[in-house]
Amino acid sequence: MKKIEAFIRPEKLEDIKVILKKLDLNGMSLSQVMGCGNQKGWKEFIRGAEVDVNFLPKIKIEVVVPDEQVDTVIDHITETARTGEAGDGKIFVFDIAEAVRIRTGERGNDAICHTK
């Protein structure tokens, strides 16, 4: 199992949610975050003083998927989130040692996949 963390532009969220639903993923977590990278931000004047605003709003999506779905999920997120401009985001992949569905006690892939 792998955990995929994708940092995307907020305006791409709805498109990504549609794609992940089509991939029949069982669940995801979303967080509103602030970050900086190549996009650089902008300058503002606040009470006459110049201020660099280099932390920009992003959305962090977290999903845990079976190993065989990792490349498909990454490809779909990348294709959907890409604008070609700085600030499109990043995707990180982590190994997951174990997953447990609290309600049923299911473990491993059974805990992250749909149940009847």
C-alpha distances in whole Angstrom, upper triangle without the diagonal:
4,7,10,13,16,20,22,26,27,29,26,24,25,24,21,21,22,20,17,19,20,16,16,13,13,14,14,16,19,21,25,25,27,27,29,28,31,32,34,35,39,42,44,47,47,51,52,49,47,43,40,37,34,32,31,29,25,23,19,16,13,10,7,6,4,5,8,9,9,12,14,13,14,17,18,18,20,22,23,23,25,29,30,31,30,28,26,23,20,16,14,10,9,6,5,7,8,9,12,14,17,20,19,17,14,11,8,7,11,11,9,11,15,17,21
4,6,10,13,16,19,23,24,26,23,21,23,22,18,19,21,18,15,18,19,16,16,13,14,13,13,14,17,19,22,22,24,23,25,25,27,28,30,32,35,38,40,44,44,47,48,46,43,40,36,34,31,28,27,25,22,19,16,14,10,8,6,6,6,6,9,9,7,11,12,11,11,15,16,15,17,20,20,20,22,26,27,28,27,24,22,19,16,12,10,6,5,5,5,9,10,10,14,16,19,21,21,20,17,14,11,10,14,13,11,13,16,19,23
4,7,10,13,16,20,20,23,20,18,20,20,16,17,19,17,14,17,18,15,16,12,13,12,10,11,13,15,18,18,20,20,22,22,24,25,28,29,32,35,37,40,40,44,45,42,40,36,33,30,28,25,24,22,19,16,12,10,7,6,4,6,9,9,12,11,9,12,13,11,11,15,15,14,16,19,19,18,21,24,25,26,24,22,20,17,14,10,8,6,5,6,6,10,11,11,14,16,18,21,21,20,18,15,13,12,15,14,11,14,17,20,23
4,6,10,12,16,17,20,17,15,18,17,13,14,17,15,12,15,17,14,15,12,13,12,10,11,12,14,16,16,18,18,20,19,21,22,25,26,29,33,34,38,38,42,43,40,38,34,31,28,25,22,21,19,16,13,10,8,6,5,6,8,11,11,13,11,8,10,11,8,8,12,12,10,12,15,15,15,17,20,21,22,21,18,16,13,10,7,6,5,7,9,10,14,15,14,17,18,21,23,24,23,21,19,16,15,18,16,13,15,18,21,25
4,7,10,13,15,17,15,13,16,16,13,14,17,15,13,16,18,16,17,14,15,13,10,9,10,11,13,12,15,14,16,16,19,19,21,22,26,29,31,34,34,38,39,36,34,30,27,24,21,19,17,16,12,10,7,6,5,7,9,11,14,15,17,14,11,13,14,11,10,13,13,11,12,15,15,13,16,19,20,20,18,16,14,11,8,6,5,6,8,11,12,16,17,16,19,20,22,25,26,25,23,21,19,18,21,19,16,18,20,24,27
4,6,10,12,14,11,11,14,13,10,12,15,13,12,16,17,16,17,15,17,14,11,11,10,10,12,11,13,13,14,14,16,16,19,20,23,27,28,32,32,36,37,35,32,28,25,22,19,17,15,14,10,8,6,5,7,9,12,13,16,17,18,15,12,13,14,10,9,12,11,8,9,12,12,10,12,15,16,16,15,12,10,7,6,4,6,9,11,15,16,20,21,20,22,23,25,27,28,28,26,24,22,21,23,21,18,20,22,25,28
4,7,9,12,10,10,14,14,11,13,16,15,15,18,20,19,20,18,19,17,13,12,10,9,10,9,10,9,11,11,13,13,16,16,20,23,25,28,29,32,33,31,28,25,22,19,16,13,11,10,6,6,5,6,9,12,15,17,20,20,22,19,16,17,17,14,12,14,14,10,10,14,13,9,12,14,15,14,13,9,8,5,5,6,9,12,14,18,19,23,24,23,25,26,28,30,31,31,29,28,25,24,27,25,21,23,25,28,31
4,6,8,7,7,11,11,9,12,14,14,14,17,19,18,20,18,20,18,14,13,11,11,10,10,11,10,12,12,13,12,15,15,18,22,24,27,28,32,32,30,28,24,21,18,16,14,11,9,6,5,7,8,11,14,17,19,22,22,23,20,17,17,17,14,12,14,13,9,9,12,10,7,9,11,13,12,11,8,6,5,7,9,12,15,17,21,22,26,26,25,28,28,30,31,33,33,31,30,28,26,28,27,23,24,26,29,32
4,5,6,7,11,11,10,13,15,15,16,19,20,20,22,21,23,20,17,16,12,12,10,10,11,11,12,13,13,11,14,13,16,20,21,25,25,29,30,28,25,23,20,16,15,13,9,8,5,6,9,11,14,17,21,22,25,26,26,23,21,21,20,17,16,16,15,12,12,13,11,7,9,10,12,11,10,7,6,7,10,12,15,18,21,25,26,29,30,29,31,31,32,34,36,36,34,33,31,30,32,30,26,27,28,32,34
4,5,6,9,10,10,12,14,15,16,18,20,21,22,20,22,19,16,14,11,10,8,10,11,12,14,15,17,14,16,15,17,20,21,25,25,29,30,28,26,23,21,17,16,14,10,7,6,6,9,11,14,17,21,23,26,27,28,24,22,23,22,18,18,19,17,13,14,15,12,10,12,13,15,14,14,11,10,10,13,15,18,20,23,26,27,30,30,28,30,30,31,32,34,35,34,33,31,30,31,29,26,27,27,31,33
4,6,7,8,10,11,13,14,16,17,19,20,22,21,23,20,18,17,14,14,12,14,14,15,17,18,18,15,18,16,18,22,22,26,27,30,31,30,28,25,23,19,18,16,13,10,9,9,12,13,17,19,23,24,28,28,29,25,23,23,22,19,18,19,16,13,14,14,11,9,11,11,14,14,14,12,10,12,15,17,20,23,25,28,29,33,33,31,33,32,33,34,36,37,36,35,33,31,33,31,27,28,28,32,34
4,6,6,6,9,10,11,12,14,16,17,19,18,20,18,15,15,13,14,13,14,15,16,17,18,18,16,19,18,21,24,25,29,30,33,34,33,30,27,25,22,20,18,15,12,10,9,11,11,15,16,20,21,24,25,25,21,20,20,18,15,15,15,12,10,11,11,8,6,9,10,13,13,14,12,9,11,13,14,17,20,23,26,26,30,30,28,30,30,32,33,34,35,33,32,30,28,30,28,25,25,26,29,31
4,5,5,6,9,10,11,12,14,15,17,16,17,15,12,12,9,11,11,13,15,16,18,19,20,18,21,20,23,26,27,30,30,34,35,34,32,29,26,23,21,19,15,12,10,7,9,9,12,14,18,19,22,24,24,20,19,19,18,15,15,16,13,10,12,13,9,8,12,13,16,17,17,14,12,12,14,14,17,19,21,24,24,28,28,26,27,26,28,29,31,32,30,29,28,26,27,25,22,22,23,26,28
4,5,5,6,9,10,11,13,14,16,15,17,15,13,14,12,14,14,16,19,20,22,23,24,22,24,23,26,29,29,33,33,36,38,37,34,32,29,26,25,22,19,15,13,11,13,12,15,16,19,20,23,25,25,21,20,21,18,16,16,17,13,12,14,14,10,10,14,15,18,19,20,17,15,15,17,17,20,22,24,27,26,30,29,27,28,27,29,29,31,32,30,30,29,26,27,26,22,22,22,25,27
4,5,5,6,9,10,11,13,15,15,17,16,14,15,14,16,16,18,20,21,23,23,23,21,25,24,26,30,31,34,35,38,39,38,36,33,30,27,25,23,20,17,15,13,14,12,15,16,19,19,22,23,23,19,19,18,16,13,14,14,10,9,11,11,7,8,11,13,16,17,19,17,14,15,16,16,19,21,24,26,26,30,30,27,29,28,30,31,32,33,31,31,29,26,27,26,22,22,22,25,27
4,5,5,6,9,10,11,13,12,14,13,11,12,11,14,15,17,19,19,21,21,22,21,24,23,26,30,31,35,35,39,40,38,36,33,30,27,25,22,19,16,13,11,11,9,12,12,15,16,19,20,20,16,15,15,13,10,11,11,8,6,9,10,6,7,11,13,16,18,18,16,13,13,14,13,16,17,20,22,22,26,26,24,26,25,27,28,29,30,28,27,25,23,24,23,19,19,20,23,25
4,5,5,6,9,10,11,10,12,11,9,11,10,13,15,17,20,21,23,24,25,24,27,26,29,32,33,36,36,40,41,40,38,34,32,28,27,24,21,18,15,12,12,9,12,11,15,15,18,20,20,16,16,17,15,12,13,14,11,9,13,13,10,11,15,17,20,21,22,19,16,16,17,15,18,18,21,23,22,26,25,22,24,22,25,25,26,28,26,25,24,21,22,21,17,17,17,20,22
4,6,5,6,9,10,11,13,13,12,14,14,17,18,21,23,24,26,27,27,26,29,28,31,34,35,39,39,43,44,43,40,37,35,31,30,27,24,21,18,15,16,13,15,14,17,17,19,21,20,17,17,18,15,12,14,14,11,10,14,13,10,12,15,17,21,22,23,21,18,18,19,18,20,21,23,25,25,28,27,25,26,24,27,27,28,29,27,27,25,23,23,22,19,18,17,21,22
4,5,5,6,9,10,13,13,12,15,15,18,19,21,24,24,26,25,26,25,28,28,31,35,36,40,40,44,45,43,41,38,35,32,30,27,24,22,18,16,15,13,14,13,15,14,17,18,17,13,14,14,11,9,11,11,7,8,11,10,8,11,14,16,19,21,22,20,17,17,17,16,18,18,21,23,23,26,26,23,25,24,27,27,28,29,26,26,24,21,22,22,18,17,17,21,22
4,5,5,7,6,9,9,9,12,13,16,18,20,23,23,25,25,27,26,29,29,32,35,37,40,40,44,45,44,41,38,35,32,30,27,24,21,18,15,14,10,11,9,12,11,14,16,15,11,12,13,10,8,10,11,8,8,12,12,10,12,15,18,21,23,23,21,18,17,17,15,16,16,18,20,19,23,22,20,21,20,23,24,24,25,23,22,20,17,19,18,14,13,14,17,20
4,5,5,6,8,9,10,13,14,18,20,22,25,26,29,29,30,29,32,32,35,38,39,42,42,46,47,46,44,40,38,34,32,30,27,24,20,17,17,13,14,12,14,13,16,18,17,13,15,16,13,11,14,15,11,12,15,15,13,15,19,21,24,26,27,24,21,20,20,18,20,19,21,22,22,25,23,21,22,20,23,23,23,25,22,22,21,18,18,18,14,13,12,16,17
4,5,8,11,12,13,16,17,21,23,25,28,28,30,30,31,30,33,33,36,40,41,44,45,48,50,48,46,43,40,36,34,32,29,26,23,20,19,16,16,14,16,14,16,18,16,13,15,15,12,11,14,13,10,12,15,14,13,16,18,21,24,26,27,25,22,22,21,19,21,21,23,24,23,26,25,23,24,22,25,25,25,27,24,24,22,19,20,20,16,14,14,17,18
4,6,9,11,12,16,17,21,23,25,27,28,30,29,30,30,33,33,36,40,41,45,45,49,50,48,46,43,40,36,34,31,29,26,23,20,18,15,15,12,13,11,12,14,12,9,11,12,9,8,11,12,9,11,14,14,13,16,18,22,24,26,27,25,21,21,20,17,19,18,20,20,20,23,22,20,21,20,24,24,24,25,22,21,19,16,17,17,14,12,12,16,17
4,6,9,11,15,17,21,23,25,28,29,31,31,33,32,35,35,38,42,43,46,47,50,51,50,47,44,41,38,36,33,30,27,24,21,19,15,15,12,12,11,12,15,14,11,13,15,12,10,14,15,13,14,17,17,16,19,22,25,27,29,30,27,24,23,22,19,20,19,20,21,20,22,21,18,19,18,21,21,20,22,19,19,17,14,14,15,11,9,9,12,14
4,6,8,12,14,18,21,23,26,26,29,29,31,30,33,33,36,40,41,44,44,48,49,48,45,42,39,36,33,30,28,25,22,18,16,13,11,8,9,8,10,13,13,10,11,14,11,9,13,14,13,13,16,17,16,18,21,24,26,28,28,26,23,21,20,17,18,16,17,17,16,19,17,15,16,15,18,18,19,19,17,17,15,12,13,12,8,7,8,12,14
4,7,11,14,17,21,23,26,27,30,31,33,32,35,35,38,41,42,45,45,48,50,48,46,43,40,37,35,31,29,26,23,19,17,13,12,9,9,9,11,14,15,12,14,17,15,13,16,18,16,16,20,21,19,21,24,27,29,31,31,28,25,23,22,19,19,18,18,18,16,18,16,13,14,12,15,15,15,16,14,14,13,11,11,10,6,6,6,9,12
4,7,10,14,17,19,23,24,27,28,30,30,32,32,35,38,39,42,41,45,47,45,43,39,37,33,31,28,26,23,20,16,14,10,9,7,8,9,13,16,17,14,14,17,16,13,16,18,16,15,19,20,19,19,23,26,28,29,29,25,23,21,20,17,17,16,17,17,15,18,16,13,14,12,14,15,16,17,15,15,15,13,13,11,8,9,9,12,15
4,7,10,14,16,19,20,23,24,27,26,28,28,31,34,35,38,38,41,43,41,39,35,33,30,28,24,22,19,16,12,10,7,6,5,8,10,14,16,17,14,14,17,16,12,14,17,15,13,17,19,17,17,20,23,25,26,25,22,20,18,17,14,15,14,15,16,15,18,17,14,15,14,16,17,19,19,18,18,16,15,16,13,10,12,13,16,19
4,7,10,13,16,18,21,23,25,24,26,26,29,32,32,35,35,38,40,38,36,33,30,27,25,21,20,17,14,10,8,6,5,7,10,13,16,19,20,17,16,19,18,15,16,19,17,15,18,20,18,17,21,23,25,25,24,21,19,17,16,14,15,15,15,17,16,19,18,15,16,15,17,18,20,21,20,19,18,18,19,16,13,15,16,19,22
4,7,9,13,15,18,20,23,22,23,23,25,28,29,32,31,35,36,35,33,29,27,23,22,18,16,13,10,7,6,5,6,9,13,15,19,21,23,19,18,20,20,16,16,19,17,14,17,19,17,15,19,21,23,23,22,18,17,15,15,14,15,16,17,19,18,22,21,19,20,19,20,22,24,24,24,23,22,21,22,19,17,19,19,22,25
4,6,10,12,16,18,21,20,21,20,23,25,26,29,28,31,33,31,30,26,24,20,19,15,14,10,8,6,5,7,9,12,15,18,22,24,25,22,21,23,22,18,18,21,20,16,18,21,18,16,19,21,23,22,21,17,16,14,15,14,15,17,18,20,20,23,23,21,22,22,22,24,27,27,26,25,24,24,25,22,20,22,23,26,28
4,7,10,14,16,19,17,18,17,20,22,22,25,24,28,30,28,26,23,21,17,16,12,10,7,6,5,6,9,12,15,19,21,25,26,28,25,23,25,24,21,20,22,21,17,19,21,19,16,19,20,22,20,19,15,15,13,15,15,17,19,20,23,23,26,26,24,26,25,26,28,30,30,30,29,28,28,29,26,23,25,26,29,32
4,7,10,13,16,15,16,15,17,20,20,23,23,26,28,26,24,20,18,14,13,9,8,6,5,6,7,10,12,16,19,22,26,27,29,26,23,25,25,21,20,23,22,18,19,21,20,16,19,20,21,19,17,13,14,12,13,14,15,18,19,22,23,26,26,25,27,27,28,30,32,32,31,30,29,29,30,27,25,27,28,31,34
4,7,11,14,12,12,11,14,16,17,20,20,23,25,22,20,16,14,11,9,5,5,5,6,8,9,13,16,19,22,25,29,29,31,28,25,26,27,23,22,24,23,19,20,22,21,17,19,19,20,18,15,12,13,12,13,15,16,20,21,25,25,28,29,28,30,30,31,33,36,35,35,33,32,32,34,31,28,30,32,35,38
4,7,10,10,10,10,13,16,17,20,21,24,25,22,20,16,13,10,8,5,5,7,7,10,10,14,16,20,23,25,28,28,30,27,24,25,26,23,21,23,23,19,18,21,20,16,17,18,18,16,13,10,12,10,11,14,15,18,20,24,25,28,29,29,31,32,33,35,37,37,36,34,32,32,34,32,29,31,33,36,39
4,7,7,6,7,11,14,16,19,20,24,24,21,18,15,11,9,6,5,6,9,9,13,13,17,19,22,25,27,30,30,31,29,26,26,27,24,21,23,24,20,19,22,21,17,17,17,17,14,11,8,11,10,11,14,16,19,21,25,27,30,32,31,34,35,36,38,40,40,39,37,35,34,37,34,32,34,36,39,42
4,5,6,9,12,15,18,21,23,27,26,23,20,17,13,12,8,8,9,12,11,14,15,18,20,23,25,27,30,29,30,28,25,24,26,23,20,22,22,19,17,20,20,16,16,16,15,12,8,7,10,9,10,13,15,19,21,25,27,30,32,32,35,36,37,40,42,41,39,37,35,34,37,35,32,34,36,40,43
4,5,9,12,15,18,22,24,27,27,24,20,18,14,13,10,11,11,14,13,16,17,20,22,25,27,29,31,30,31,29,26,25,26,24,21,22,23,20,17,19,20,16,15,14,12,10,6,7,10,10,11,15,17,21,23,27,29,33,35,35,38,39,40,43,44,43,42,40,37,36,39,37,34,36,38,42,45
4,6,9,13,16,19,21,25,24,22,19,16,13,11,8,9,9,11,12,15,17,19,22,25,28,29,32,31,33,30,27,26,27,24,21,22,22,19,17,19,19,15,14,13,12,8,5,5,9,9,12,16,18,22,25,29,31,34,36,35,38,39,40,43,44,44,42,40,38,37,40,38,34,36,38,41,44
4,7,10,13,16,18,22,21,19,15,13,9,8,5,8,9,12,13,17,18,22,24,27,30,32,35,34,36,33,30,29,30,28,25,26,26,23,21,23,22,19,18,16,15,12,9,8,12,13,15,19,21,24,27,31,32,36,37,37,40,41,42,44,46,46,44,42,40,39,42,40,37,39,41,44,47
4,7,10,14,15,19,19,17,13,11,7,6,4,7,6,10,12,16,18,22,24,28,31,33,36,36,37,34,31,31,31,29,26,27,27,23,22,24,23,19,18,17,17,13,10,9,13,14,16,20,22,26,28,32,34,37,38,38,40,41,42,44,46,46,45,43,41,40,43,40,37,39,40,44,47
4,7,10,13,16,16,14,10,9,6,5,6,9,9,13,15,19,21,25,28,31,34,36,40,39,41,38,35,34,35,32,30,30,30,27,25,27,25,22,21,19,19,15,13,13,16,17,20,24,26,30,32,36,37,41,42,41,44,44,45,47,49,49,48,46,45,44,46,44,41,42,44,47,50
4,7,10,13,12,10,7,6,5,6,8,11,12,15,18,22,24,28,31,34,38,40,43,43,44,41,38,38,38,36,33,34,34,30,29,30,29,26,25,23,23,19,17,16,20,21,24,27,29,33,35,39,40,43,45,44,46,47,47,49,52,52,51,49,48,47,49,47,44,46,47,50,53
4,6,10,9,8,6,5,6,7,10,13,13,16,19,23,26,29,32,36,39,41,45,45,46,43,40,40,40,38,35,36,36,32,31,33,31,27,27,25,25,22,20,19,22,23,26,29,31,35,37,41,42,45,46,45,47,47,48,50,52,52,52,50,49,48,50,48,45,47,48,51,53
4,6,6,5,4,6,9,10,14,16,17,19,23,26,29,32,35,39,42,45,48,48,50,47,44,44,44,41,39,40,39,36,35,36,35,31,31,29,29,25,23,23,26,27,30,33,35,38,40,44,45,48,49,48,50,50,50,52,55,55,55,53,52,52,53,51,48,50,51,54,56
4,5,5,6,7,10,11,15,16,17,19,23,26,29,32,35,39,42,45,48,49,50,47,45,45,45,42,40,41,40,37,36,38,36,32,33,31,31,28,26,24,28,28,31,34,35,39,40,44,45,48,49,48,49,49,49,51,54,54,54,53,52,51,53,50,48,50,51,53,56
4,6,8,10,14,15,18,20,21,23,27,30,32,36,39,42,46,48,52,52,54,51,48,49,49,46,44,45,44,41,40,42,40,36,36,34,35,31,29,28,31,32,34,38,39,43,44,47,48,51,52,51,52,52,52,54,57,57,57,56,55,55,56,53,51,53,54,57,59
4,7,9,13,15,18,20,22,24,28,31,34,37,40,44,47,50,53,53,55,52,49,49,49,46,44,45,45,41,40,42,40,37,36,34,34,31,29,28,32,32,35,38,40,43,45,48,49,52,53,53,54,54,54,56,59,59,59,58,57,56,58,55,53,55,56,59,61
4,6,10,12,16,18,20,22,26,29,32,35,38,42,45,47,51,51,52,50,47,47,47,44,42,43,43,39,38,40,39,35,35,33,33,29,27,26,30,30,32,36,37,41,42,46,47,50,51,50,52,52,52,54,57,57,57,55,54,54,56,53,50,53,54,57,59
4,7,10,13,15,17,20,23,27,29,33,36,39,42,45,48,48,49,47,44,44,44,41,39,40,40,36,35,37,35,32,31,29,29,25,23,23,26,27,29,33,34,38,39,43,44,47,49,48,50,50,51,53,56,55,55,53,52,52,54,51,48,51,52,55,58
4,6,9,12,14,17,20,24,26,29,32,36,39,41,45,44,46,43,40,40,41,38,36,37,37,33,32,34,33,29,29,27,27,23,21,20,24,24,26,29,31,34,36,39,41,44,45,44,46,47,47,49,52,51,51,50,48,48,50,47,45,47,48,51,54
4,6,9,11,15,17,21,23,27,29,33,36,38,41,41,43,40,37,37,38,35,32,34,34,30,29,31,30,26,26,24,24,20,17,16,20,20,22,26,27,31,33,36,38,41,42,42,44,44,45,47,50,49,49,47,45,45,47,45,42,44,46,49,52
4,6,8,11,14,18,20,23,26,30,33,35,39,38,40,37,34,34,35,32,30,31,31,27,26,28,27,23,23,22,22,18,16,14,18,18,20,23,25,28,30,34,35,38,39,39,41,41,42,44,47,46,46,44,42,42,44,42,39,41,42,45,48
4,6,10,12,16,17,21,24,27,30,32,36,35,37,34,31,31,32,29,27,28,28,24,23,26,24,21,21,20,20,16,13,11,15,14,17,20,21,25,27,31,32,35,37,36,39,39,40,42,45,44,43,42,40,39,42,39,36,39,40,43,46
4,7,9,13,14,18,20,24,27,30,33,33,35,32,29,29,30,27,25,26,26,22,22,24,23,19,20,19,20,17,14,11,14,13,15,18,19,23,24,28,29,33,34,33,35,36,36,39,41,41,40,38,37,36,38,36,33,35,37,40,43
4,6,10,12,16,19,22,26,28,32,32,33,30,27,28,28,25,23,24,24,20,19,22,20,16,17,16,17,14,12,9,12,11,14,17,19,22,24,28,29,32,33,32,34,35,36,38,40,40,39,37,36,35,37,35,32,34,35,38,41
4,7,10,13,16,20,23,26,29,30,31,28,26,26,26,23,21,23,22,18,18,20,18,15,16,16,18,15,14,10,12,11,14,16,18,21,23,27,27,31,31,30,32,32,33,35,37,37,36,35,33,33,34,32,29,31,32,35,38
4,7,10,13,16,20,22,26,26,28,24,22,23,22,19,18,19,18,15,15,17,15,12,14,14,16,14,13,9,9,8,10,12,15,18,20,23,24,28,28,27,29,29,30,32,34,34,33,32,30,29,31,29,26,27,29,32,34
4,6,10,13,17,19,23,24,25,22,20,21,20,17,16,18,16,13,14,16,14,11,14,15,18,17,15,12,11,9,11,12,14,16,18,21,22,25,25,24,26,25,27,28,31,31,30,29,27,26,28,25,22,24,25,28,31
4,7,10,13,16,20,20,22,19,17,18,18,15,14,17,16,12,14,17,15,12,15,17,19,18,17,13,12,9,10,9,11,13,14,18,18,21,22,20,22,23,24,26,28,28,27,25,24,23,25,22,19,21,23,26,29
4,7,10,13,16,18,19,16,14,16,16,12,12,15,13,10,13,15,13,12,15,18,20,20,19,16,14,11,11,9,10,12,13,16,16,20,20,18,20,20,22,23,25,25,24,22,21,20,21,19,16,18,19,22,25
4,7,10,14,15,17,14,12,15,15,11,12,15,14,12,14,17,16,15,18,21,23,23,22,18,17,14,12,10,10,10,11,13,12,16,16,14,16,17,19,21,22,22,20,19,17,16,18,16,13,15,17,20,23
4,6,10,12,14,11,10,13,13,9,11,14,13,11,14,17,16,16,19,22,24,25,24,21,19,16,14,11,11,10,10,12,11,14,14,12,14,15,17,19,20,20,18,16,14,13,15,13,9,11,14,17,20
4,7,9,12,10,9,13,13,10,12,15,15,14,17,19,19,19,22,25,27,28,27,24,22,19,16,13,12,9,9,9,8,11,11,9,12,13,16,18,18,17,15,13,11,9,12,10,7,10,13,15,19
4,6,8,6,7,10,10,9,11,14,14,14,16,18,18,19,22,25,27,28,28,25,22,20,18,14,13,10,11,10,9,12,12,10,13,14,17,19,19,18,15,13,10,8,11,10,7,8,11,15,18
4,5,6,7,10,11,10,13,15,16,16,18,20,21,22,24,28,29,31,30,28,25,23,20,17,15,12,12,10,10,12,11,11,14,15,18,20,19,18,14,12,9,6,10,10,8,8,12,15,18
4,6,6,8,10,10,12,14,15,16,18,20,21,22,23,27,28,30,29,28,25,22,19,16,14,11,11,9,10,12,13,13,16,18,22,23,22,21,18,15,11,9,13,14,12,12,16,19,22
4,6,7,8,10,11,13,14,16,17,19,20,22,23,27,28,30,30,28,25,23,21,17,16,13,14,13,14,16,16,16,19,20,24,25,24,23,19,17,14,11,14,16,13,13,16,19,21
4,6,5,6,9,10,11,12,14,16,17,18,20,24,25,27,27,26,22,21,18,15,15,12,13,13,14,16,17,16,19,19,23,24,23,23,20,18,14,11,14,15,12,12,14,18,20
4,6,5,6,9,10,11,12,14,16,16,18,22,23,24,24,23,20,18,15,11,11,8,10,11,12,15,16,16,19,20,24,25,25,24,21,19,15,13,16,17,13,14,17,20,23
4,6,5,6,9,10,10,12,14,15,16,20,20,23,23,22,19,17,15,11,12,10,13,14,16,19,20,20,23,24,27,29,29,28,25,22,19,17,20,20,17,17,20,23,26
4,6,5,6,9,10,11,12,14,15,19,20,23,23,22,19,18,16,13,14,13,16,16,18,21,21,21,23,24,27,28,28,28,25,23,20,17,19,20,16,16,18,21,24
4,5,5,6,9,10,11,12,14,18,19,21,22,20,16,15,13,10,12,11,14,15,16,19,20,19,22,22,25,26,26,26,23,22,19,16,18,18,15,15,17,20,23
4,6,5,6,8,10,10,12,16,16,18,19,17,14,12,10,8,9,9,13,15,16,20,21,20,24,24,27,29,29,29,26,24,21,18,21,21,17,18,20,24,27
4,6,5,6,9,10,11,14,15,18,19,18,14,14,12,10,13,13,16,18,20,23,24,24,27,27,30,32,32,31,29,27,24,21,24,24,20,20,22,26,28
4,5,5,6,8,10,14,15,18,19,18,14,14,13,12,14,14,18,20,21,24,25,24,26,26,29,30,31,31,28,27,24,21,23,23,19,19,20,24,26
4,6,5,6,8,12,14,16,16,14,11,10,10,9,12,13,16,19,20,24,24,23,26,26,28,30,30,30,28,26,24,21,24,23,19,19,21,25,27
4,6,5,6,10,11,13,14,13,9,9,9,8,12,13,17,20,22,25,26,26,28,29,32,33,34,33,31,29,26,24,27,26,22,23,24,28,31
4,6,6,9,10,13,15,14,11,12,12,12,15,17,20,23,25,28,29,28,31,31,34,35,35,36,33,31,28,26,28,28,24,24,25,29,31
4,6,8,11,13,15,14,10,12,13,13,16,18,21,24,25,29,29,28,30,30,33,33,34,35,32,31,29,26,28,27,23,23,24,28,30
4,7,9,11,12,10,7,8,10,11,14,17,20,23,25,28,29,28,30,30,33,34,35,35,33,32,29,27,29,28,24,25,26,29,32
4,6,8,10,9,6,8,10,12,16,18,22,25,27,30,31,30,33,33,36,37,38,38,36,34,32,29,32,31,27,28,29,33,35
4,5,8,9,6,10,13,15,19,21,25,28,30,34,35,34,37,36,39,40,41,42,39,38,35,33,35,34,31,31,32,36,38
4,7,9,7,10,13,15,19,22,25,29,31,35,36,35,38,38,41,43,44,43,41,39,37,35,37,36,33,33,35,38,41
4,6,6,10,13,16,19,22,26,29,32,35,37,36,39,39,41,43,44,44,42,41,38,36,39,37,34,35,36,40,42
4,6,8,11,14,17,21,24,28,30,34,35,35,38,38,40,42,44,43,41,40,37,35,38,37,33,34,36,40,42
4,5,9,12,15,19,22,26,28,31,33,32,35,35,37,39,41,40,39,37,34,33,36,34,30,32,33,37,40
4,7,10,14,17,20,24,26,29,31,30,33,33,35,37,38,38,36,35,32,30,33,31,28,29,30,34,37
4,7,10,14,17,21,22,26,27,27,30,30,32,34,36,35,33,32,29,28,30,29,25,27,29,32,35
4,7,10,13,17,19,23,24,24,27,28,31,33,34,33,31,29,26,25,28,27,23,25,27,31,34
4,7,10,14,16,19,21,21,24,25,28,30,31,30,28,26,23,22,25,23,20,22,24,28,31
4,7,10,13,16,18,19,22,23,26,28,29,28,26,23,21,20,23,22,19,21,24,27,30
4,7,10,13,15,16,19,21,24,26,27,25,23,20,17,17,20,19,16,18,22,25,28
4,6,10,12,13,17,19,22,25,25,23,21,18,15,15,19,17,15,18,21,24,28
4,6,9,11,15,18,20,23,23,21,19,15,12,13,17,15,14,17,20,23,27
4,6,7,11,14,16,20,19,17,15,12,9,11,14,12,11,14,18,20,24
4,7,11,14,16,19,19,16,14,11,8,11,14,12,13,16,19,21,24
4,7,10,12,16,15,12,11,7,6,9,11,9,10,13,17,18,21
4,7,9,12,12,10,8,6,5,7,9,6,7,11,14,15,18
4,6,9,8,6,6,5,7,9,8,5,8,11,13,13,17
4,6,6,5,5,6,9,10,8,5,7,10,11,10,14
4,6,5,8,9,12,14,12,9,11,13,14,13,16
4,6,8,11,14,15,12,10,12,14,13,11,13
4,5,9,12,13,10,8,12,13,12,10,12
4,6,10,12,10,8,12,13,14,12,15
4,7,8,6,5,9,10,11,10,13
4,7,6,5,8,10,13,12,16
4,5,5,7,9,12,13,17
4,5,5,6,10,11,14
4,6,5,8,8,11
4,6,8,9,12
4,7,9,13
4,7,10
4,7
4
